[in-house]
Amino acid sequence: MSASDYVTRELRARILDGFLPSSTHLDQQILADEMGVSTIPVREGLRRLEASGLVEIVPRRGAFVAGLTSKELLEISQIRQQLEELAIRIAAPNIDPTLLDQLADANDRMARLTPRAKPSQWFDMNREWHFRLYQAADSDLLVEMIGVLWDKSSLYRLGNAAREDNRVKAVAEHAAVIDALRSRDTAAAVRAIRHHIHRAARDMLKPSGARPARDR
């Protein structure tokens, strides 16, 4: 693993685990000293995280953990809906019983995850469930575009992952998608994923969710 890879992975974990909240200033020299590297891999790591939407680099001010306005979060959810519905439609003919069994097993493991588990653990399991399904569409570009949107809203979906009521709802919504695909009812599967994204977006838009944009 290169120094840039290490810095990128470490900063991403700190952000997603809540150790670096939204709008936190990311001082390159302090981070370099903490991680035992030069500022060059830190700078590269910050650029990578900016590309994935977790970091915002503001000219003459530096790098910050990214925040989203409610409007931006709503826009992301609306675009996600369109892309993920498309992924379901394309993937449906390629989905076999083995994949559905794997998705059901993963969803059961999510249902059994204890409330004491880190939100990031649920977050990673949830992401794996979704992208295992979307990869059946055999469209790398489509999956990549969905991944960018997931990264941009990671901090807010992580907030959802911390709430037990959200986990229960998400497991039930996943099950509805699986049931529809088992029945070869693509339209029902699309409706189920649409409901899932809408409901999660409403939860993210609650007062504890998106923050006002920071003054430039």
Buried (B, 14 or more C-beta within 10 A) or exposed (E): EEBBEBBBEBBBEBBBBBEBEBEBEBBBEEBBEEBEBEBEBBBBBBBBBBEBBBBBBEEEEEBBBBBBEBEBBBBBBEBBBEBBBBBBBBBBEEBEEEBBEEBBEBBEEBBEBEEEBBBBBBBEBBBEBBBEBBBBBEBEEBBEBBBBBBBBBBBBBBBBBBBEEBBEBBBEBBBBBBBBBBEEBBEBBBBBBBBBBEBBBEBBBEEEBBBEBBEE
